[in-house]
């Protein structure tokens, strides 16, 4: 028995499988990394340098910091947060309610892409078609960039960097505009308009099927009249 037991080899221990710590990138490859503070500053600087109308240049300049998908996600989330902030602050004002209602009407008749962008588009048209003096001949003011930045401001887009002379020109015009709108007589007009908007009924959404109007006087007395559904045939008819 002793010889048999001595000939038996001791039981072997199983080698433990070495567990390597998971890399930080594993499991998170499908998720877009949240931009850090210095990255956010670089994103802001890229928008100022290239302008929001040049997304490819912005993407190429930030490839080492953010992949295009993460950049688009961050910009869209930031824009949504800004819109929600404005909505929370302005949703109870009569001016905002009326603008929102008319925007719905414009959207219902196919103006979805251009709705609320008419003035920025006009500013962009001026910037690209007007013959402005060169900055060196206008005390350093870049008028074309000034108009483009005004258009970007109205669409809620980041503006491009302006030199000090252009910034001073914009600041001067802004201060003069604020001064003119703060006069007493215009305050009264604004107050009257504000009260009028409170009493206006919200425009209703447009129907695709225009109803037949028997009495045009009653039709035009309706405060919810939709200008895109006017009965042109009846208005222009020579029949009594």
C-alpha positions in Angstrom: 0.0 0.0 0.0 2.8 2.3 0.9 4.6 1.6 -2.4 1.5 2.1 -4.4 0.7 5.4 -2.6 4.3 6.6 -3.0 4.2 5.9 -6.8 1.2 8.1 -7.3 2.0 11.6 -8.3 0.5 14.4 -6.4 -2.6 16.0 -7.9 -1.8 18.8 -10.3 -3.2 22.3 -9.7 -5.2 23.8 -12.5 -3.5 26.9 -13.9 -5.7 29.9 -13.4 -6.7 31.7 -16.5 -5.1 35.2 -16.3 -7.8 37.8 -16.5 -6.7 40.9 -18.4 -8.4 44.1 -17.4 -10.8 45.3 -20.0 -9.5 48.2 -21.9 -11.4 51.5 -21.4 -12.3 51.5 -25.1 -13.8 48.0 -25.0 -17.6 48.0 -24.6 -17.6 51.7 -25.3 -16.8 51.5 -28.9 -20.4 51.9 -29.9 -20.8 54.9 -27.7 -19.7 58.4 -28.7 -17.3 59.8 -26.2 -18.5 62.9 -24.4 -16.4 65.9 -25.3 -14.2 67.2 -22.6 -13.8 70.9 -21.7 -10.8 71.6 -23.9 -12.5 69.7 -26.7 -15.6 71.9 -26.3 -13.4 75.0 -26.6 -11.9 73.6 -29.8 -15.4 72.9 -31.2 -16.4 76.5 -30.5 -13.2 77.8 -32.0 -13.7 75.7 -35.1 -17.2 77.1 -35.6 -15.9 80.6 -35.3 -13.1 79.9 -37.7 -15.0 78.1 -40.5 -18.6 79.1 -39.9 -21.6 76.8 -39.4 -22.2 76.7 -43.1 -19.0 74.7 -43.6 -19.5 71.5 -41.6 -16.9 69.5 -43.6 -14.1 71.9 -42.7 -15.2 71.8 -39.0 -15.2 67.9 -39.1 -11.7 67.8 -40.7 -10.3 70.2 -38.2 -11.6 68.1 -35.2 -10.8 64.6 -36.5 -8.1 64.1 -33.9 -10.4 65.1 -31.0 -13.9 63.9 -32.0 -15.2 61.5 -34.6 -17.9 63.0 -37.0 -20.7 61.1 -35.3 -19.8 62.3 -31.8 -19.4 65.9 -33.1 -22.8 65.8 -34.8 -24.4 64.3 -31.6 -22.9 67.0 -29.4 -23.9 69.9 -31.7 -27.5 68.6 -32.0 -27.8 68.0 -28.3 -26.5 71.6 -27.6 -28.9 73.0 -30.2 -31.9 71.1 -28.6 -30.9 72.3 -25.1 -30.8 75.9 -26.4 -34.2 75.6 -28.1 -35.7 74.1 -24.9 -34.2 77.0 -22.8 -35.7 79.6 -25.2 -39.1 77.7 -25.1 -39.2 77.6 -21.3 -38.4 81.3 -21.2 -40.6 82.6 -24.0 -43.5 80.2 -24.3 -46.0 82.3 -22.3 -45.4 85.5 -24.2 -48.1 86.5 -26.7 -45.5 87.3 -29.4 -44.0 83.8 -29.2 -47.4 82.2 -29.3 -48.4 84.1 -32.4 -45.1 83.4 -34.2 -45.3 79.7 -33.3 -48.9 79.5 -34.6 -48.1 81.2 -37.9 -45.0 79.0 -38.3 -47.3 76.0 -38.0 -49.5 77.4 -40.8 -46.5 78.1 -43.0 -45.2 74.6 -42.4 -48.6 73.1 -43.2 -48.5 74.5 -46.8 -45.0 73.4 -47.6 -42.8 76.1 -46.1 -41.1 73.8 -43.6 -37.5 74.5 -44.8 -37.8 78.2 -45.3 -40.1 79.0 -42.4 -38.5 81.7 -40.2 -35.4 81.9 -42.4 -36.5 84.6 -44.7 -34.6 87.4 -43.0 -31.4 85.4 -42.5 -31.6 84.4 -46.2 -32.0 88.1 -47.2 -28.9 89.0 -45.1 -26.9 86.2 -46.7 -28.0 87.4 -50.1 -26.8 90.9 -49.3 -23.5 89.6 -48.0 -22.8 87.6 -51.2 -24.2 90.1 -53.8 -23.5 93.6 -52.4 -20.2 95.3 -53.3 -18.7 96.2 -50.0 -15.5 98.2 -49.6 -12.5 96.2 -48.6 -11.8 96.2 -44.8 -8.6 98.2 -45.3 -10.7 100.9 -47.0 -13.4 100.9 -44.4 -11.4 101.4 -41.2 -10.9 97.7 -40.9 -14.7 96.8 -40.9 -15.5 93.6 -42.8 -19.1 94.3 -43.8 -19.6 91.0 -45.6 -18.6 89.0 -42.6 -20.8 91.3 -40.5 -23.9 90.5 -42.6 -23.1 86.7 -42.6 -22.7 86.7 -38.8 -26.0 88.6 -38.4 -27.7 85.8 -40.5 -26.0 83.2 -38.3 -27.2 84.9 -35.1 -30.8 84.9 -36.4 -30.7 81.2 -37.1 -29.1 80.4 -33.7 -25.8 79.4 -35.3 -22.3 80.2 -33.9 -20.7 83.2 -35.5 -17.3 83.5 -37.2 -14.5 85.5 -35.5 -14.6 89.3 -36.2 -11.7 91.7 -35.9 -11.9 94.5 -33.4 -13.1 97.1 -35.9 -16.0 94.9 -37.1 -16.9 94.1 -33.5 -17.0 97.8 -32.6 -19.2 98.6 -35.7 -21.7 95.9 -34.6 -21.6 97.1 -31.0 -22.3 100.7 -32.1 -25.3 99.8 -34.3 -26.7 97.5 -31.6 -26.4 100.3 -29.0 -28.1 102.8 -31.3 -30.9 100.3 -32.1 -31.5 99.7 -28.4 -31.5 103.4 -27.7 -34.1 104.1 -30.4 -36.4 101.2 -29.3 -36.3 102.4 -25.7 -37.8 105.8 -26.4 -41.1 106.5 -24.6 -43.3 106.8 -27.8 -42.1 103.5 -29.1 -42.6 101.9 -25.7 -46.3 102.9 -25.9 -46.5 101.4 -29.4 -44.9 98.2 -28.2 -47.3 98.1 -25.2 -50.3 98.5 -27.5 -49.0 95.7 -29.8 -48.4 93.5 -26.8 -52.0 94.0 -25.6 -53.4 93.4 -29.1 -51.5 90.1 -29.4 -53.0 88.9 -26.1 -56.5 89.3 -27.5 -55.8 87.6 -30.8 -57.0 84.1 -31.4 -54.3 81.6 -32.3 -54.4 80.8 -36.1 -55.6 77.3 -36.8 -53.7 74.7 -38.7 -54.4 74.8 -42.4 -56.6 72.2 -44.0 -55.7 70.6 -47.3 -59.3 70.9 -48.6 -60.3 74.5 -48.9 -63.9 75.0 -47.9 -66.4 76.7 -50.2 -67.0 80.2 -49.0 -70.6 81.5 -49.5 -70.2 84.9 -47.8 -66.8 86.6 -48.3 -67.6 89.1 -45.6 -67.9 86.4 -43.0 -64.8 84.7 -44.4 -62.6 87.8 -44.0 -64.1 88.6 -40.6 -62.7 85.3 -39.3 -59.5 86.0 -37.2 -58.2 82.6 -38.1 -58.1 83.3 -41.8 -55.3 81.5 -43.6 -53.7 83.7 -46.3 -52.5 80.6 -48.1 -56.1 79.4 -48.6 -57.7 82.5 -49.9 -60.5 81.9 -52.4 -58.7 83.6 -55.3 -61.3 82.6 -57.9 -64.2 84.2 -55.9 -62.2 87.3 -55.0 -61.1 87.9 -58.6 -64.5 87.0 -60.2 -66.5 89.6 -62.0 -69.7 87.9 -60.9 -71.7 89.7 -58.2 
